[in-house]
Amino acid sequence: MTQLPVQPAWRLAEASEQRRWLVDQLWSEDAVGIIGGEPKCCKSFLALDLAVAVAAGTPCLRRFAVARPGRVLLYPAEDALHVVRQRLDGICAAAGTALAELDVQVITAPSLRLDLEADRARLEETVATLKPRLLILDPFVRLHRIDENVSGEVAPLLAFLRELQRRHATAIAVVHHARKGAGTVRAGQALRGSSEFHAWGDSNLYLRRDSDDRIALSVEHRAAAAIAGITLELTQHDDALALRPVQEDPQPKHAARHEAVDQRITAVLADASQPRPFSELRASCRVRATTLYERLAAMIANGTIVKSADGYHLAAR
């Protein structure tokens, strides 16, 4: 029996900062992950914006840079192909590029089922031949006939995609629905079905409608700090539709409340001799879980606090 290959930890390759990202701050290099949200939150628009950005080398959402563009392979399982074409044209118009100039390859098969060995083999052969930088599957619910609530059925499909990513060094983004009415729980925990979905992703993008019916984007990474949440809106120019970040008021109406929560968090952590877990922070700060998650993410992004395996603590000064 042949033993597994091993290597001393100090010899493992280090990724340069530039090569850490497929899309700066949004999607890690060669990451698998979820683009999730409730219906009508523009998940497919965001997935297509990623596709245009990676293929063209233009900033995703006109903000997040792509250092090393490349081919994109897309399987839109839910939308008619002419609708996909129309959306791509609109995003290209917003990005200042032309669809005909982009290497975006669209799988046009009427069905693709990851629970069938033959279809998995066809997808792998396609990826091996085309060698895309990014594979987008939209949505997951159209790619199988399993019970998404059963971990034992979901895990093998996600494991196949992980193996595909590792074998062919391609990033994979899977569009997946969140449960309806789950707006009060953490975004990753709101995903429909098994908790395997949340645990699987290296980079996850979550979309929600806020109280003003605008689209809130939150970002989550396995091996990098998350950026603060972003508000998006779907805008129209002539016949073109595309997402864009909302230009926030320099002194937003919630700034004072956010500052007060941040001060409360800082005070609690300053008095602590060791990291404080989320549950203790929430009890001490007396704020909603959603608000606390948002402020912790913002404070981690700006370097005020650090998250460790034991909880949260103030960054060293």
RORONU-480932 format. One record per residue: residue in one letter; y negated, z, x negated of N, C-alpha, C in turn. Coordinates in steps of 0.1 Angstrom, whole numbers, plus 2048, in hexadecimal, padded with zeros to 3 digits. Example, Ala and Ser with C-alpha at 12.3 -4.5 7.8 and 13.67 -1.06 7.14 Angstrom:
2
A83984E77C82D84E78582184E77C
S81684778080B84777780084F77F
This chain:
317
M80C8007F88008008007F38007F7
T7EA7F77FA7DE7F67F27D38007F8
Q7CD8077EF7C38117F37B680A7F7
L7AD8107FE7A080B80279780A7F6
P78E8007F67857FF7EB77A80A7EB
V7778107E076D81A7DF7638177D4
Q75881E7D474E81B7C97458287C8
P74282C7BC7398387BA72C8377C2
A7288417C871C8417D171083C7C9
W70E83F7BC70383C7B570282D7B2
R70D8267B470D8177B170B80F7BE
L70A8167C970780E7D66F98077D5
A6F97FB7DA6EC7F47D96E17FA7E1
E6D57FA7DC6CA7FE7E36C27F27E9
A6BF7F27F66B77E87FC6A97EA7F9
S6A27DF7F56937E07F368D7E2800
E6807E78006797E980D6787DC815
Q6767D180E6757C48156817C081C
R68D7C381569A7BE81B6A07C8825
R6987D382769D7DD83169C7D783F
W6937CE8416907CA84F6927BB851
L6987B885D6987AA86268B7A8868
V6877B18716797B18776737BE874
D6687BE86C6627CA8676607D4872
Q6667E08706657EC87866C7EB886
L6717DF8896787DD8966877DC895
W68B7D488B69A7D188A69E7D187B
S6A77DA8786AC7DB86A6B47CF866
E6B47CD8596BB7C18536CA7C3857
D6D07B885C6DE7B88606E27C386A
A6D97C88726DC7D287B6E27CD888
V6EB7D688E6EF7D389C6E77DD8A4
G6E57D98B16DE7E28B96DC7DD8C7
I6D57E58CF6D37E38DD6C47E08E0
I6C27D68E96B57D58EF6B77D98FE
G6B27E59016B67EB90E6AB7EE917
G6AE7EF9236A37F392D6A87F093B
E6A17F59456A37F29536A07E4956
P6A57DF9626A27D19666937CF967
K68F7C39646817BE9656787C595B
C67D7C994F6757CF9456737C5939
C6777B893B6747AE93167D7AF925
K68A7B49276937B591B6967A7915
S69879D91E69B79091968F789912
F68378C91767778791167678D902
L67979A9016787A08F468379A8EB
A68F7988F069A7928E86967848E3
L69077C8EC68B76F8E868076F8DE
D6777798DF66C77B8D667277E8C8
L67C7868C76837888BB68977B8B5
A68F7738BE6957668BA68A75D8B3
V67F75C8BA6747538B566F7588A8
A66D7658A766876B89B67176988F
V67E76C89168776A88668975C882
A68975388B68B74488867E73E882
A67374388666673D881660744876
G66475187465D75986A65075E86E
T64D75E87B640762880642771885
P63877988663978788A63E788899
C64879089A64D7938A864279B8B0
L6407978BC63579C8C462879B8BE
R6277918B561A78F8AD61679A8A4
R61F7A38A161C7AF89A6267B388F
F6337B089163D7B58886437AA87F
A6407AB87264379F86965279D867
V65579086466378C860662786852
A66878D84866678983A67077D837
R67C77D83D68577383968B76D846
P68476284B68975C857696755855
G69C7518606A974A8606AE74686E
R6B974086E6BF73B87B6C2746884
V6C07438916C374D89C6CD7468A5
L6D874E8A96E27498B26E07518BF
L6DF74B8CA6DB7518D76E674E8E2
Y6EB7588E96F37568F46EC75C900
P6E57549096DF7599156E8758921
A6EF7639236FA76292D6F676393B
E6E976793E6E476A94B6DA760950
D6D275B9486C775294C6CB74394B
A6C673B9546C872C9536C2727946
L6C871D9406C47189336B5713934
H6B170D93F6A470894069A713940
V69E71F94669572A946694730938
V69F73093069E73492269572B91A
R69671E91C68D71591567F717919
Q67C71992566E71C929668729923
R67173392366C74091C66A73E90D
L6737379076717358F966572D8F6
D6627238FE65671B8FC6497238FD
G64972D90763E73590963C73F8FD
I6477448F864674D8ED6417468E0
C64673A8DE6427318D363372E8D4
A62E72C8E06207298E26187358DD
A61C7418E161574E8DE6167508CF
A62174C8C862374E8BA61D7438B2
G6187398B861272E8B061C7258A9
T6277238AF63271A8A96377118B4
A6407088B06466FF8B96557018BA
L65B7018C56697048C76726FA8BF
A66D6ED8BF6756E38B96766E58AA
E66D6ED8A466E6F08966766FC892
L67C70289C68370F89969270D899
D6997148916A77148906AD71E89A
V6AC71C8A66B27258B16BD71D8B7
Q6C97228B56D571B8BB6DA7238C7
V6DC71C8D26DF7228DF6EE71F8E2
I6F67298E57037278E97037248F8
T7087188FC707713909714714911
A71E71B90B72B71D913728724920
P72F72192B72C727937730736938
S73973A92F73D74892F74274C921
L74075891D74575E91074976C913
R75676F91175B77C914760783907
L75978E90375D7958F776A79D8F9
D76F79E90577B7A590878779C907
L78578F90478F7859027907818F4
E79C7828EE79E77F8E07997718DD
A79D7678E57997598E378A7578E2
D78275E8EB77475D8EB76E7648DE
R77476F8DB76F7768CE77176D8C2
A77C7668C277F75D8B77757518B7
R77274C8C27687418C375A7458BF
L7567518C37497568BE7497588AF
E75375E8AA75376089B753753894
E75A74989975A73C89274C736892
T74573889E73873289F72E739895
V72F74789472774E88B72A74A87D
A73774987A73B74586C735738868
T73572F87273172186F72172086E
L71A72787770C72587870472F86F
K70B73A86C7057458636F7749867
P6F574E8736E87528786E375F871
R6D67608706D076D86C6D1777877
L6D07728846D077A88F6D877489B
L6E177C8A16E97788AD6E47818B8
I6E077A8C36DB7818CF6E577E8DB
L6EA7898E16F37888EC6EC78E8F9
D6E97869036E178B90E6E778791C
P6EB7919246ED79F9216FB7A391F
F6FE7AF91B70B7B49197147B3925
V70F7B69317167B793D71D7AA940
R71879E93B71E79193E72878D934
L72B79692A73479291F742798920
H74579E92C7527A492D7567A793B
R7627AC93D7667B194A76C7BF949
I7667C794076C7D593E7637DF946
D7677EB9467607F694C7567FC941
E7497F99437407FE93973F80D937
N74481494174382394174F829939
V75882193576482692E76382391F
S76182D91775F82C90976A824902
G77782690778281F900782810903
E77B80C90D77A7FD90F76D7F7909
V7627FF9087567FA9027577FA8F3
A75D8048ED75D8058DE7637F98D7
P76E7F48DC7747E88D476B7DC8D4
L7637DA8DF75A7CF8DF74F7D08D6
L7497DD8D573E7DF8CC7437DF8BE
A7507E48BC7567E48AE7577D58AA
F75B7CC8B275C7BE8AF74F7B98AA
L7447BC8B17377B78AE7327BD8A0
R7367CA89E7337D089173A7C9886
E7477C688874E7BF87E7487B187B
L7447AA88673E79D88573179E87C
Q7297A887F71D7AA8777207AC868
R72A7B586572D7B88577347AC850
R73C7A585774379A85173A78E84E
H73078C856728780855719783852
A71679085070879484C6FE78F855
T7007918626F778C86C6F3798875
A6E67998786E17A38816E679F890
I6E87A98986ED7A78A66E57AF8AF
A6DE7A98B96D77B08C36DE7AD8D1
V6E17B88D86E87B78E56DE7BC8EF
V6DB7B48F96D37B99056DC7C090E
H6D77CC9126E07D591B6D77DC925
H6DC7DE9316D47E593B6D47F493A
A6CA7FA93F6C98089406CC80C94F
R6D08189516D381C95F6C681D967
K6C68199736BA81A97C6B782997E
G6AA82B97E6A58399816A8843975
A6AA83E9696AD84695E6A0848955
G69484795B68884795368585594E
T68B85F95268886D94D690871941
V69A86993D6A386D9326A0864926
R6A486891B6A286190E6A7853910
A69F84990A6A283B90D6B0837909
G6B583B8FE6C38388FA6CE83E903
Q6CB8499086D48509116D484A91F
A6C98429226C883B92F6D082E930
L6D68299256DD81D9256E981E92F
R6EC8149366F781493F704814938
G70D81C93E71B81C93871D82792E
S72782492572C82E91B721831911
S72183D90C71884190171B8398F4
E7258328F47288298E871D8208E5
F71681B8EF70B8128ED7008188E5
H6FC8248E86F182A8E16F582E8D3
A7018328D17068368C470882A8BB
W70B81E8C070E8128B970380C8B1
G6F780D8B66EB8058B16E680A8A4
D6E280189A6DB80588E6CC804892
S6C87FA89A6BA7F989F6BB7F78AE
N6B47FE8B56B47FD8C46A57FC8C9
L6A37F38D26967F18D96987F48E7
Y68F7FD8ED6908018FB6837FE902
L6857F890E6797F59166797FD923
R66E80192766C80993465F80593A
R65E80794765180594E64B81394E
D63E81494A63782194A631823958
S62982E95962383296661982896B
D61482096160A815965611808966
D61E8079676267FB9686257F295C
R6217F89516217F094562E7F293E
I6317EA93463E7EB92D63D7F3920
A6457FE91F64580691465180390B
L64E8008FE6597FD8F465A8098EB
S66680E8EA6698188E06748138D7
V6738178CA67C8128C068481D8B9
E69081A8B66998248B06A281D8A5
H6A382489A6AB81F88F6B482A88A
R6C08258856C982F87F6C5834871
A6BE82B8696BC82E85B6AD82C858
A6A482D86169682C85E68E834869
A68283886567A83F86F67583587A
A67483A886670832891661831892
I65B82689664D82589864982B8A6
A63C82E8A76388338B463A8298BF
G63B82D8CB63D8248D663181A8D8
I63580E8DE62B8048DF62B8008EE
T61F7FD8F361D7F890161C7E9900
L6247E29086257D39096217CE917
E61C7C291761A7BC92461E7AD923
L6237A892E62779A92F61A792933
T61678992A60978292D60C77392F
Q60476C93660575E9395F9756934
H5FC74B92C5F17429285F673492C
D5EF72E9355F372293B601724942
D60B71D93D61971F94362172893A
A61C72E930623735926623744929
L62F74A92863075992A63575F91D
A62F76A91863477190C62F77F90D
L6377889066337969056297978FA
R6207A18FB6177A48F16147B38F1
P6117B98E660D7C78E65FF7C98ED
V5FE7D38F45F17D68FB5E87DC8F0
Q5DC7D78F05D27DD8E75CD7EB8ED
E5D27F58E75CF8028EC5C08068EA
D5BB80E8F45AE8148F25AE81D8E6
P5A381B8DD5A38248D15A38338D5
Q59F8378E15A08448E55A78458F3
P5B48428F35BC8428FF5BB84F907
K5BC84D9145BA85991D5C486491A
H5D08609145DA86B9125D9871904
A5CF86C8FC5CE8708EE5CD87F8ED
A5C48858F55C28948F55CF89B8F8
R5D68979025E389E9055ED89C8FA
H5EE8908F45F788E8E95F38978DD
E5E68988DB5E28A18D05E68AF8D2
A5E48B48DF5E88C18E25F78C48E0
V5FF8BB8E460E8BC8E26118BC8D4
D60B8B38CC60D8B28BD6098C08B7
Q5FE8C68BB5FA8D28B56048DD8B8
R6098DD8C56138E78C96208E68C0
I6248D98BE6308D78B662E8DC8A8
T6238D88A261F8DC89561F8EB893
A6198F289D61990189D62790789D
V62F9028A663D9078A764590589A
L6438F989464B8F78876458FE87C
A63890187C631908871636916870
D63A91C87C63E92A87D64D92B87A
A654920879663920878667920869
S67192886667592885868091E855
Q68591786068F90D85E68D902869
P6948F78686928EC8726958F1880
R68D8EC88968F8F08976968E489F
P6A18E68A66A78DC8AE69E8D88BA
F6A18CD8C06998C88CB6988D28D6
S6A48D88DA6A48E18E569B8ED8E3
E69A8F28D76928FD8D46838F98D5
L6808ED8CF6728E88CF66D8E78DD
R6768E18E66728DF8F466F8EC8FB
A6778F68F86759038FF6689098FA
S6659088ED65A90E8E764D9078EB
C64E8F98EC6428F18EE63F8F08FD
R6498F29056488F19146428E3919
V6498D99146458CB9186518C491D
R64F8B992465B8B19296628AB91D
A66F8A991F6778A3914672896910
T66F88D91966A88091665D88190D
T65488991164788B90A64A8908FC
L65389A8FB65789F8ED65D8958E4
Y66688D8EA66C8828E26628788DD
E6588748E664E86B8E26458708D7
R64187D8D86388838CE63F8858C1
L64C8898C265488B8B565587E8AE
A6588738B56598668AF64C8628A8
A6418648AF6348618AA63186989D
M63487689D63187F89263A87C886
I64787888965087387E64A866878
A64585D88064085087B634853873
N62B85C87661F85E86E621868863
G62D86D86163087585662D884857
T62A8888646268978666338A0865
I63E89B86C64A8A386C65689A867
V6618A186566D89A86067889F869
K68189686C68D89987369989A86A
S6A18A586A6AD8A68626B98A986B
A6C48AA8656D08AD86D6CF8BA875
D6C78C38706C68D18766BA8D1881
G6B28C78816A78C788A69A8C2884
Y68F8C78896828C188467A8CC87C
H6738C787266B8D086A65E8C9865
L6548D08616488CA85C64B8C384E
A6448B884C6468B084063F8B8835
A6458B882963F8BE81D6318B8819
R6288C081661B8BB8136188BE804
